[in-house]
Amino acid sequence: MKPRSIFYRHYNRLLDLCFWAFVVIKSTLLLQRLGYVQHPLFAAGNPVRLVIGFASLGSYLGLILLMVVWAWRDEYAERLWRQAARSFVFVMLLSPFIWMGGIFVTAKLGVGLDVLRANPGTSLVPHYARFSNPSNSVGIMQFEGINYALTQLLNYIPFVFALLYKWHRWRDGE
């Protein structure tokens, strides 16, 4: 019998801790970005922002480690992990169709990216994610937009997997 790690029987608790930390931190940052949270704790240069950044990174890395380290899972968690992985593959396969459907629906309703067509000088990509483009090549602009969108979506892959795991655990009745 091989020795197990200290996380062996605590997989579900660790996943819950990382999941809820991720949810609280991301929702706080989203509310701050939208302008609903104007607290001095979130002011630039405040050490609390550094703590929030490390907590966000810790919860993100915790979710990734919980996804990939098989030795931390017991038999029940392994079974749920396999079910979540199966569901995750279906979600990833269907997500481009859902994305394209959303684009078509918003275009049909008259909302969406019309502001970019009307103002070709604007960009949804922040300045730090833009590539050097001295010739104003459209291909580079499209690639930087795709690159930015994919990197933003990749930030939520561990969250989606944890959400599916928690859903399967809820369905199993634990």
Secondary structure, DSSP 8 states (H G I E B T S, - for coil): -----TTGGGHHHHHHHHHHHHHHHHHHHHHHHHTS---GGGSTT-HHHHHHHHHHHHHHHHHHHHHH-GGG--HHHHHHHHHHHHHHHHHHHHHHHHHHHHHHHHHHHT-STHHHHH-TT--SS-GGG----TT--HHHHHHHHHHHHHHHHHTTHHHHHHHHHHHHHHHHT-
